[in-house]
Amino acid sequence: MKPGLIPAACLLALSAAAPAQRGTPVVSKGNPILSDGRYYSTDPAPLVDGDTLWILAGRDEAPADVNDFIMKEWQLLSTTDPASGKWTHHPAIARPEAVFEWAEPGRAYAGQIVKGANGKFYLYAPVLERGGAAKDRFAIGVAVADTPVGPWTDAHPAGPIVSQRTPQPNDIQNIDPSVLVDDDGRVYLYWGTFGQMRAIELERDMVTTRGTQKRIDGVDGFFEAPWLMKRNGTYYLLYAANNAGPDSACTPAVYHACIAYSTATSPMGPWTYRGVMLKPVSSTTSHPGAVAFKGKWYLAYHTADAAGGGHFRRSVALDRIEWDDSVTPARIRMVVPTRLPQPAAAATRNVAGAAVAAASNEPIPVQYWIRALNDGIVKNAPLPPDMWGNWNGAMPARSWIEYRWAKPVTINGSRIWFHADQPAGSGVGVAPPRGWRIEYWDSGTKAWKPMTGASGYGTTPGAYQDTSFAPVTTRCVRATFDASAANGTNAAVAVQEWQVLAPTAARPVTPGRGSAIAPCG
Ligand code: FUB
């Protein structure tokens, strides 16, 4: 390591004492940029100024098992060469209540810093208005500073430039601003979430809204996080989309999002949907910010991939955007996410990772994600896409999940982790099953057969339930659940993880996403 460069592992202790302006050097070996879990970073918004690439980010501070956006401040990362891995971390550059007299602390959601024609920097910040009668108090304020690290002061002390009061009509959640200063000096603000995107022009002062707002169409599956940019005269609108379903090009599970994009020949549209550019990441939310820097294009986004990361402990990643200029408008190629080198996986008896999962309730309700069954992750406070389940309003008395391997495996055990939000014996919600069993596919008789000598089938939720049985060699194994029932209705069943165990440990094999493995029966 070169003198003066500090591994990310030492970041927290140093950053606490370092002024945000000067920052703390960080050496990143790959994505996420801050990866040791001491400092989460989220909702990236890149900005190029001179020879420096800045990334504005929020900061997730939720405890491990808390599903909430606990975000009190913004921070910055900067580099002059992303490929070098040498970054500077500028923590705590602004807090809502310190910048905006009218804002309350917390909820420092996705903002963006933009350089104005006057050389000053403008921070577009979604924050909660203190008091007020709005049904949703999120509002967009603008602050100004001489440098990206601040100090920031309110550029519009009269209050937010967007809220449920202005522009009217406005009953949406006013977050996720994205601002473009066009080549002719005109300024455009896009924002929105929960499927509602709005846009309005700003005066050249960067703070005063001009004309009327527009509802944005032509953005298929839009959920949130618009990012407006321009390349070779074409306007690109990147956004988080979640039109979910088994055949969706975006995401099978509605809680997750892909990054999709549309193009236009004018900054206010009309927009034409062009496709997906980033598949769902490990966090439920996905959030794009893209920029050209020293002749290359980059996508900044966030994932749950840092140590101890999660859906509410996200971390910024940066990867290259490649363009297909053989078509007009130029197409954005699918971004290939990279990660810092991972340690070799330890030997394990669990062979589920090499299987493809199937279930009796396909198409599976879009809140669940069947791939969660064998992703090796269990959580104390999971969200629905962290599990397979069959809650859909009318639950069957019996259901099953199944693993299919490309080649026969020899197995003699199982570990299953049920999820429940109702007690055993309930006929509503999600409850532990009344009973369950494991069967294997017997290719000789072409039938499902019970495991011989199975040790027991525990149903306690929130912990692994171990079952052992006599070794059997098969290509398919099935767990069949009898639903908990009461007063004539069945409860749903949900499973976070299902491990299937070989007699001895070996290096795990994964089939790769989307691998097609034939059913047995
Ligand atoms: O970080 C809070 C919210 O999550 C952002 O405003 C959204 O874009 C999503 O990333």
Residues whose N, C-alpha, C, O or C-beta is under 5 A from the ligand:
A	BS01	FUB	D43 F69 Y109 A110 I175 D176 E224 A225 T285 S286 H287
